[in-house]
Amino acid sequence: SIGTVDVNDILGTNNQPILSYTDSGKSPWALKPHCIKGLQPKKQKEGKVFCVQTYRRHTGQDISLITTPETAYQTVNALDEDPVSVFLDYEAAEEYREESLPWKIVSIEGKDMGVKATRKIGQYETFMFDQASIVVALDLDNEAVIKRADYGELLETATSQLGNPDTIRKLCKGSPDGSPPVRSSHLEDIMENNAFGSSIGDIEVKGLFPSIARINHDCVPNAFIMFSPSGLSVGLKAYRDIAAGEEITVSYLPLGMTHSARQAALKGWGFECSCSLCADSASSIAAHDAKRERIKALESEIQATFQEGFVQGAIRLGQELLELTREEGLTPMLADEYVMLAKLHLAAQDEGPAEEYGELAIEVLKDLGFLGDVDEGGKEWDLESLLRAFGGQRLI
Ligand SMILES: C[S@@+](CC[C@H](N)C(=O)[O-])C[C@H]1O[C@@H](n2cnc3c(N)ncnc32)[C@H](O)[C@@H]1O
């Protein structure tokens, strides 16, 4: 590391578009970028340069990016994007803006703060939106890329340059037990505990969304987070009807994990989960775990059975997988399973059932907001366009 450097001293010819953008007086950034050169990786000439670039949004919720200048430059057209219009059509967006917010941040016993619905929320409704306040390139988690102290300095600058830094500083930092204290600063703890993985183009980042960060975990969540293509906005969609006054929850973990795997993973957030699935009787937990382990085993068994040429056998296993997934309420996993069964039936030359599974997959994907009304060719989705979109040789 060569310590703190000025972005204008280090941008080479490859970065010319960014330089001229900055030089032309049209720079979107509110302050001069604060940059630090990372460590020199083996076999490379020099380390990457990471800069803090802060933008003052019209909404008043500023954003600081800690990325390479090139990555920050990719976000320029999305810095002011309005999440409500990203996730809702024109009419629904207008309606949403007219009503008072259907959620509020409140104190929740045993969990510090959390978010509750202020009215009934319908299944698959997108009802909460947020903009990223801090975005950090995932590279920065790597001690071989940047010194911890330099990362801490970039985080501190990124936060203090926001219009309302206290919104970030007051987020909960968790109390992970067991693992050694690898993080050097309070802000690093806050990022670790509250940020979500996202991407800007093909660069992996983590984004801190200050309202969404107040949502607690549940292993059977009632909502899930969707990212805008820019990676700078999120929308929250309900898996099921949510009653007024009910706590809004998301899963911090991939769905379908067993009890012990969930407990181990949640230690990173420093709490013991007491959701309905985790607080169930020992026999019920064991029954759920057995189903979840069977689901995992079936995924590879189906693949192997199909590869050995036993298509009908693979279909039977696929039906068992569907049943268990439904019993466990793991709805989002159903879409892949329906597509897989459609592919298996096509392999068995049963076009009727293949079409039916295709329709079921399209229905789930549309409900979850992963498919628009029409495909890329502007036609209603059908099995053919679905399989094109979900191409690839793998069954599941
Ligand atoms: C992303 S924050 C969620 C909001 C947080 N409760 C707050 O007051 O800001 C994650 C932290 O919330 C707490 N938390 C989240 N889900 C929980 C749960 N199901 N039970 C207990 N604490 C939970 C843990 O302290 C965790 O580290």
The ligand as an SDF file (V2000), in Angstrom:
LIG
                    3D

 27 29  0  0  0  0  0  0  0  0999 V2000
  -29.8460   -7.0930   10.0380 C   0  0  0  0  0  0  0  0  0  0  0  0
  -30.0700   -6.8340   11.7330 S   0  0  0  0  0  0  0  0  0  0  0  0
  -31.8000   -6.8530   11.9240 C   0  0  0  0  0  0  0  0  0  0  0  0
  -32.3360   -5.6810   12.6870 C   0  0  0  0  0  0  0  0  0  0  0  0
  -31.9000   -5.5780   14.1150 C   0  0  0  0  0  0  0  0  0  0  0  0
  -32.7680   -6.3540   14.9760 N   0  0  0  0  0  0  0  0  0  0  0  0
  -31.8490   -4.1370   14.5880 C   0  0  0  0  0  0  0  0  0  0  0  0
  -32.2630   -3.8390   15.7140 O   0  0  0  0  0  0  0  0  0  0  0  0
  -31.3620   -3.2970   13.8460 O   0  0  0  0  0  0  0  0  0  0  0  0
  -29.5040   -8.3880   12.3250 C   0  0  0  0  0  0  0  0  0  0  0  0
  -29.4880   -8.5160   13.8240 C   0  0  0  0  0  0  0  0  0  0  0  0
  -30.8000   -8.5440   14.3270 O   0  0  0  0  0  0  0  0  0  0  0  0
  -30.9270   -9.5250   15.3560 C   0  0  0  0  0  0  0  0  0  0  0  0
  -31.8560  -10.5810   14.8780 N   0  0  0  0  0  0  0  0  0  0  0  0
  -32.2390  -10.7950   13.6020 C   0  0  0  0  0  0  0  0  0  0  0  0
  -33.1250  -11.7940   13.5400 N   0  0  0  0  0  0  0  0  0  0  0  0
  -33.3050  -12.2420   14.7850 C   0  0  0  0  0  0  0  0  0  0  0  0
  -34.0820  -13.2800   15.3670 C   0  0  0  0  0  0  0  0  0  0  0  0
  -34.8690  -14.0590   14.6240 N   0  0  0  0  0  0  0  0  0  0  0  0
  -34.0360  -13.4320   16.7110 N   0  0  0  0  0  0  0  0  0  0  0  0
  -33.2260  -12.6430   17.4790 C   0  0  0  0  0  0  0  0  0  0  0  0
  -32.4610  -11.6570   16.9980 N   0  0  0  0  0  0  0  0  0  0  0  0
  -32.4940  -11.4500   15.6600 C   0  0  0  0  0  0  0  0  0  0  0  0
  -29.5350  -10.0570   15.6030 C   0  0  0  0  0  0  0  0  0  0  0  0
  -28.9570   -9.3090   16.6240 O   0  0  0  0  0  0  0  0  0  0  0  0
  -28.8240   -9.7960   14.2910 C   0  0  0  0  0  0  0  0  0  0  0  0
  -27.4480   -9.6430   14.4590 O   0  0  0  0  0  0  0  0  0  0  0  0
  1  2  1  0
  2  3  1  0
  2 10  1  0
  3  4  1  0
  4  5  1  0
  5  6  1  0
  5  7  1  0
  7  8  2  0
  7  9  1  0
 10 11  1  0
 11 12  1  0
 11 26  1  0
 12 13  1  0
 13 14  1  0
 13 24  1  0
 14 15  1  0
 14 23  1  0
 15 16  2  0
 16 17  1  0
 17 18  1  0
 17 23  2  0
 18 19  1  0
 18 20  2  0
 20 21  1  0
 21 22  2  0
 22 23  1  0
 24 25  1  0
 24 26  1  0
 26 27  1  0
M  CHG  2   2   1   9  -1
M  END
$$$$
